[in-house]
Amino acid sequence: MKQIAYLCLSKGWGGLEMNQIRNAKAMQDRGHNVLILTLNNSATLFEAQQQNLPYYTFEKKPTYYQWFFAWKIARYLSKENIKHLFFRNNREMSLAASIAFFSNRKIEVHYFMEMALGGRKTQWFRTLRYAFFSTWNCPLPYLVLQVKENARTNNSKINLIPSGFHFSTDTIPDQKSARFKLKWPEKSKILVVVGRLDPKKRQDFVWDMFSKRQAEDEYLIFVGASTADEAPVFEKDLRIKINAHPKRKSVLWAGFQDDMQAVYAAADLIIMASAFETFGMATLEALGTGCPVVGSNTGGTSELLELYGGGLTFKKERQEDLSEQIDQVLKGAFPTVNIEQLKQHFSFEHVCEQIENKVLI
């Protein structure tokens, strides 16, 4: 049994935050003692409370001069005899490294990479920071290669450990029942875009494509919300643009959904249009429920589709290609998902075993 702290200091609720909570809960269920380090009034805190996970909160994260903040966290973790710190947000790299430094490396820091490096990161101060990480864990093979090529760190620290996913043992609802529950059109073709409303998710790109499609009785549904602690400028501009178009009645704004299994069951396909989706958790979720995916041909979504099937990729800058691949998927012309291999690789039983054997040693 290990003592593990999970660092999560954002107020948003996206894949990074969800995966921290999911992993903490899975490790707790295996007998480990876990602690969530988060902010007051954050979605992470709310979910930790819902999951009965122990937590320790901070009023706010300092913008500058984080050394004293790191020292206080290191002191608290040492007092609680916590030896391992897990984090996923690359904005917390410096803080995590400082915690390791102030604990004289008695607290081992483990980075679970779910955000791409974004180019070469070989500056001396980054290399020094990485030196304080005990392990660097990547969820997909291409990210392992990216780290080895674009960062200076000891390759022995790099592990291939997937982000876990709970494959539901409940019966997946049929499309008609799911649409009835969500109050979505019953007989139309439904294209769903999943993810926070953000320029990086490129909902505007998808809308521009959809606005040119000639298919009748087809809906585009946005599932997701703007980031909680940021002004929703992108969403407002996109709504104005869509409301001025004749196809506005064919667009639905579903907001954040708790029952994503119903969303995937109701959709004819989901679109993952990010120019670069590091991992693609929504892609994994959709494939796990048998929902086809059309995703851009870069990043995690592309690799997931290549490894496990279940959809098609499009050239990320070509709206025409996205539309063509949507038509192919609607016709059923795509590789069938290898669901058993997917479940075996991404199940929390497998993920937790990997963490215990490669990280908590």
C-alpha positions as CSV (number, residue, x, y, z in Angstrom):
1,M,0.0,0.0,0.0
2,K,1.4,3.4,-1.1
3,Q,0.6,7.0,-0.1
4,I,-0.1,9.0,-3.2
5,A,-1.0,12.7,-3.7
6,Y,-2.7,13.9,-6.9
7,L,-1.9,17.5,-7.8
8,C,-4.7,19.2,-9.7
9,L,-4.8,23.0,-9.4
10,S,-7.1,24.1,-12.2
11,K,-10.8,25.1,-11.9
12,G,-11.7,23.5,-15.2
13,W,-13.2,20.1,-15.7
14,G,-11.7,18.4,-18.7
15,G,-9.8,15.3,-19.5
16,L,-6.8,16.1,-17.3
17,E,-8.9,16.7,-14.2
18,M,-11.2,13.7,-14.9
19,N,-8.3,11.3,-15.4
20,Q,-6.7,12.5,-12.1
21,I,-9.9,11.7,-10.2
22,R,-10.5,8.4,-12.1
23,N,-6.9,7.2,-11.4
24,A,-7.1,8.2,-7.7
25,K,-10.4,6.3,-7.3
26,A,-9.0,3.2,-9.0
27,M,-5.8,3.2,-6.9
28,Q,-7.9,3.8,-3.7
29,D,-10.0,0.8,-4.7
30,R,-6.9,-1.3,-4.8
31,G,-6.0,-0.4,-1.3
32,H,-3.7,2.6,-1.7
33,N,-4.0,5.8,0.3
34,V,-4.7,8.7,-2.0
35,L,-5.1,12.5,-1.4
36,I,-6.3,15.1,-3.9
37,L,-4.5,18.5,-3.8
38,T,-6.8,21.0,-5.4
39,L,-8.4,24.5,-5.2
40,N,-11.4,25.6,-3.2
41,N,-14.6,25.8,-5.2
42,S,-13.2,23.7,-8.1
43,A,-14.9,21.0,-10.1
44,T,-12.1,18.7,-9.0
45,L,-12.9,19.3,-5.4
46,F,-16.6,18.6,-6.0
47,E,-15.9,15.4,-7.8
48,A,-13.5,14.3,-5.1
49,Q,-16.2,14.8,-2.5
50,Q,-18.7,12.9,-4.7
51,Q,-16.2,10.0,-4.9
52,N,-15.4,10.1,-1.2
53,L,-11.7,10.8,-2.0
54,P,-9.6,12.5,0.7
55,Y,-8.6,16.0,-0.3
56,Y,-6.6,19.0,0.8
57,T,-7.5,22.4,-0.6
58,F,-5.8,25.7,-1.3
59,E,-7.5,29.1,-1.7
60,K,-5.7,29.9,-5.0
61,K,-2.6,29.0,-6.9
62,P,0.0,31.8,-6.9
63,T,0.8,33.2,-10.4
64,Y,4.4,34.0,-9.7
65,Y,7.0,33.0,-7.1
66,Q,5.7,29.5,-6.5
67,W,8.8,28.4,-4.5
68,F,7.2,29.2,-1.1
69,F,4.0,27.5,-2.2
70,A,6.0,24.4,-3.3
71,W,7.8,24.4,0.0
72,K,4.5,24.5,1.9
73,I,3.2,21.6,-0.1
74,A,6.4,19.6,0.3
75,R,6.3,20.2,4.1
76,Y,2.6,19.2,4.3
77,L,3.2,16.0,2.3
78,S,6.2,15.1,4.3
79,K,4.2,15.6,7.5
80,E,1.6,13.2,6.1
81,N,4.2,10.7,5.1
82,I,3.2,10.9,1.4
83,K,6.0,9.6,-0.8
84,H,4.5,10.0,-4.3
85,L,3.0,12.9,-6.2
86,F,1.1,12.4,-9.5
87,F,0.4,15.3,-11.9
88,R,-0.9,15.6,-15.4
89,N,-1.0,19.3,-16.2
90,N,2.2,20.6,-17.9
91,R,1.6,24.0,-16.3
92,E,2.4,22.3,-13.0
93,M,5.8,21.0,-14.0
94,S,7.8,23.7,-12.3
95,L,5.7,23.4,-9.1
96,A,6.0,19.6,-9.1
97,A,9.8,19.7,-9.6
98,S,10.1,22.3,-6.8
99,I,8.2,20.0,-4.5
100,A,10.7,17.2,-5.2
101,F,13.5,19.7,-4.6
102,F,12.3,21.0,-1.3
103,S,11.6,17.5,0.0
104,N,15.2,16.6,-1.0
105,R,13.6,14.1,-3.4
106,K,12.0,12.2,-0.6
107,I,8.7,12.9,-2.4
108,E,8.9,11.2,-5.8
109,V,7.2,13.2,-8.6
110,H,5.6,11.4,-11.4
111,Y,4.4,13.1,-14.6
112,F,1.5,11.5,-16.5
113,M,1.7,13.1,-19.9
114,E,-1.6,14.1,-21.5
115,M,-0.4,17.3,-23.1
116,A,2.0,17.3,-26.1
117,L,5.4,18.9,-25.8
118,G,4.7,21.3,-28.7
119,G,8.2,21.2,-30.1
120,R,11.7,20.8,-28.7
121,K,12.0,21.4,-25.0
122,T,15.8,21.1,-24.5
123,Q,16.6,24.4,-22.8
124,W,18.8,24.0,-19.7
125,F,16.1,25.1,-17.2
126,R,13.6,22.6,-18.7
127,T,16.2,19.8,-18.5
128,L,16.9,20.7,-14.9
129,R,13.2,20.6,-14.1
130,Y,12.8,17.2,-15.8
131,A,15.7,15.9,-13.7
132,F,13.4,16.1,-10.6
133,F,10.8,13.8,-12.2
134,S,11.1,10.2,-10.9
135,T,9.1,8.9,-13.9
136,W,7.6,10.3,-17.1
137,N,4.6,8.3,-18.2
138,C,3.1,8.4,-21.7
139,P,-0.3,7.0,-22.6
140,L,0.5,6.3,-26.3
141,P,3.6,5.1,-28.2
142,Y,4.0,8.2,-30.3
143,L,4.3,10.3,-27.1
144,V,7.1,8.1,-25.9
145,L,8.9,8.8,-29.2
146,Q,8.1,12.5,-28.9
147,V,9.7,12.8,-25.4
148,K,12.8,10.9,-26.5
149,E,13.3,13.2,-29.5
150,N,12.3,16.5,-28.0
151,A,13.3,16.5,-24.4
152,R,16.5,15.8,-22.5
153,T,15.6,13.3,-19.8
154,N,16.8,9.8,-18.8
155,N,15.1,7.3,-21.0
156,S,14.9,4.8,-18.2
157,K,12.3,7.2,-16.5
158,I,10.0,7.0,-19.5
159,N,7.1,4.5,-19.3
160,L,4.3,3.6,-21.7
161,I,1.2,3.6,-19.4
162,P,-2.2,4.3,-20.8
163,S,-4.8,6.5,-19.3
164,G,-7.4,4.2,-17.8
165,F,-11.0,4.0,-18.8
166,H,-14.0,2.4,-17.0
167,F,-15.7,0.2,-19.6
168,S,-19.3,0.0,-18.5
169,T,-20.7,-3.4,-17.6
170,D,-24.2,-2.1,-18.1
171,T,-26.1,-2.7,-21.3
172,I,-25.5,0.1,-23.7
173,P,-28.8,1.8,-24.5
174,D,-30.1,1.5,-28.1
175,Q,-30.0,4.6,-30.2
176,K,-33.8,5.3,-30.0
177,S,-33.8,5.1,-26.2
178,A,-30.7,7.3,-25.9
179,R,-32.1,10.0,-28.1
180,F,-35.4,9.9,-26.2
181,K,-33.6,10.4,-23.0
182,L,-31.5,13.3,-24.3
183,K,-34.5,14.8,-26.2
184,W,-32.6,14.6,-29.5
185,P,-34.2,14.2,-33.0
186,E,-35.3,10.5,-33.3
187,K,-34.8,9.8,-37.0
188,S,-32.2,12.3,-38.2
189,K,-28.5,11.7,-38.7
190,I,-26.7,13.1,-35.8
191,L,-23.1,14.3,-35.8
192,V,-21.7,15.1,-32.4
193,V,-18.7,17.2,-31.4
194,V,-17.5,16.4,-27.9
195,G,-15.2,18.6,-25.8
196,R,-14.9,22.0,-24.2
197,L,-15.9,24.9,-26.4
198,D,-12.5,26.3,-27.3
199,P,-10.6,27.4,-30.4
200,K,-8.2,24.4,-30.0
201,K,-11.1,22.0,-30.3
202,R,-12.1,23.7,-33.5
203,Q,-15.9,23.7,-33.3
204,D,-15.8,26.6,-35.7
205,F,-14.0,24.5,-38.2
206,V,-16.6,21.8,-37.9
207,W,-19.4,24.3,-38.2
208,D,-18.0,25.8,-41.4
209,M,-17.8,22.2,-42.8
210,F,-21.4,21.4,-41.7
211,S,-22.8,24.6,-43.1
212,K,-21.7,23.5,-46.6
213,R,-23.1,20.0,-46.4
214,Q,-26.1,19.3,-48.7
215,A,-27.4,16.3,-46.7
216,E,-30.9,16.7,-45.5
217,D,-32.3,15.9,-42.1
218,E,-28.9,16.0,-40.4
219,Y,-28.0,17.6,-37.1
220,L,-24.8,18.9,-35.6
221,I,-24.7,18.8,-31.8
222,F,-22.1,20.4,-29.6
223,V,-21.6,18.5,-26.3
224,G,-19.5,20.5,-23.9
225,A,-19.1,23.9,-22.3
226,S,-16.7,26.8,-22.1
227,T,-13.8,26.5,-19.6
228,A,-15.2,27.5,-16.2
229,D,-12.5,30.0,-15.3
230,E,-12.2,31.7,-18.7
231,A,-14.5,34.2,-20.5
232,P,-16.7,32.4,-23.1
233,V,-15.7,34.6,-26.0
234,F,-15.2,31.8,-28.5
235,E,-18.6,30.3,-27.7
236,K,-20.4,33.6,-28.0
237,D,-18.8,34.4,-31.3
238,L,-19.6,30.9,-32.7
239,R,-23.3,31.2,-31.5
240,I,-23.6,34.5,-33.2
241,K,-22.1,33.1,-36.4
242,I,-24.4,30.1,-36.4
243,N,-27.6,32.1,-35.6
244,A,-27.0,34.2,-38.6
245,H,-27.0,31.1,-40.9
246,P,-30.0,29.4,-42.5
247,K,-28.9,26.0,-41.0
248,R,-29.0,27.3,-37.5
249,K,-32.1,25.1,-36.7
250,S,-29.9,22.1,-37.5
251,V,-27.5,22.9,-34.7
252,L,-28.1,21.9,-31.0
253,W,-26.1,23.0,-28.0
254,A,-26.3,20.2,-25.5
255,G,-23.9,21.6,-22.9
256,F,-22.0,19.4,-20.4
257,Q,-23.5,15.9,-20.1
258,D,-23.1,13.6,-17.2
259,D,-24.3,10.5,-19.1
260,M,-21.8,10.3,-21.9
261,Q,-22.7,6.7,-22.6
262,A,-26.1,7.9,-23.7
263,V,-24.4,10.6,-25.9
264,Y,-22.3,8.0,-27.7
265,A,-25.3,5.7,-28.1
266,A,-27.4,8.5,-29.6
267,A,-24.8,9.7,-32.1
268,D,-24.3,8.3,-35.5
269,L,-20.6,9.4,-35.1
270,I,-18.5,11.8,-33.2
271,I,-16.1,14.3,-34.7
272,M,-12.7,15.0,-33.1
273,A,-11.4,18.0,-35.0
274,S,-8.6,19.3,-32.8
275,A,-5.5,20.2,-34.8
276,F,-3.7,18.1,-32.2
277,E,-5.4,16.0,-29.5
278,T,-2.6,14.7,-27.3
279,F,-4.6,11.6,-26.2
280,G,-8.2,11.8,-27.2
281,M,-10.1,10.6,-24.2
282,A,-13.5,11.2,-25.9
283,T,-12.2,9.1,-28.8
284,L,-11.5,6.2,-26.4
285,E,-14.8,6.6,-24.7
286,A,-16.7,6.6,-28.0
287,L,-14.8,3.5,-29.3
288,G,-15.5,1.8,-26.0
289,T,-19.2,2.1,-26.6
290,G,-19.1,1.2,-30.3
291,C,-19.6,4.8,-31.6
292,P,-17.7,5.6,-34.8
293,V,-15.2,8.4,-34.7
294,V,-14.0,10.8,-37.5
295,G,-10.8,12.5,-36.3
296,S,-8.0,14.7,-37.5
297,N,-5.0,12.8,-38.8
298,T,-2.6,14.0,-36.0
299,G,-2.1,13.2,-32.4
300,G,-3.8,10.7,-30.1
301,T,-7.1,10.3,-31.9
302,S,-5.2,9.3,-35.1
303,E,-3.1,6.8,-33.2
304,L,-6.1,5.3,-31.4
305,L,-8.0,4.8,-34.7
306,E,-4.9,3.3,-36.4
307,L,-4.2,0.9,-33.5
308,Y,-7.8,-0.2,-32.7
309,G,-10.0,0.8,-35.7
310,G,-13.5,2.2,-35.2
311,G,-13.4,5.2,-37.5
312,L,-11.6,7.2,-40.1
313,T,-9.2,10.2,-40.1
314,F,-9.3,13.4,-42.2
315,K,-6.6,15.8,-43.3
316,K,-6.8,18.3,-40.5
317,E,-6.9,21.5,-42.6
318,R,-9.4,20.2,-45.2
319,Q,-13.1,20.7,-44.5
320,E,-13.9,18.8,-47.7
321,D,-12.0,15.8,-46.5
322,L,-13.8,15.9,-43.1
323,S,-17.1,15.9,-44.9
324,E,-16.1,13.0,-47.2
325,Q,-14.9,10.9,-44.3
326,I,-18.2,11.6,-42.5
327,D,-20.0,10.2,-45.5
328,Q,-17.9,7.1,-45.6
329,V,-18.5,6.4,-41.9
330,L,-22.3,7.0,-42.3
331,K,-22.1,4.3,-45.1
332,G,-20.3,1.9,-42.7
333,A,-17.1,2.0,-44.7
334,F,-14.6,2.0,-41.9
335,P,-12.5,-0.6,-39.9
336,T,-14.5,-2.3,-37.1
337,V,-13.2,-1.4,-33.6
338,N,-11.1,-4.2,-31.9
339,I,-13.1,-3.8,-28.7
340,E,-11.5,-6.7,-26.8
341,Q,-8.0,-5.4,-27.4
342,L,-9.1,-1.9,-26.5
343,K,-10.6,-3.1,-23.2
344,Q,-7.6,-5.2,-22.3
345,H,-5.2,-2.3,-22.8
346,F,-7.1,0.5,-21.2
347,S,-8.9,-1.2,-18.4
348,F,-8.0,0.2,-14.9
349,E,-6.9,-3.2,-13.8
350,H,-4.2,-3.2,-16.4
351,V,-3.3,0.5,-15.9
352,C,-3.0,0.2,-12.1
353,E,-0.8,-2.9,-12.4
354,Q,1.5,-0.9,-14.7
355,I,1.6,2.0,-12.2
356,E,2.4,-0.4,-9.3
357,N,5.1,-2.2,-11.3
358,K,6.8,0.7,-13.0
359,V,6.1,3.8,-10.9
360,L,5.5,2.9,-7.3
361,I,8.7,0.9,-6.9
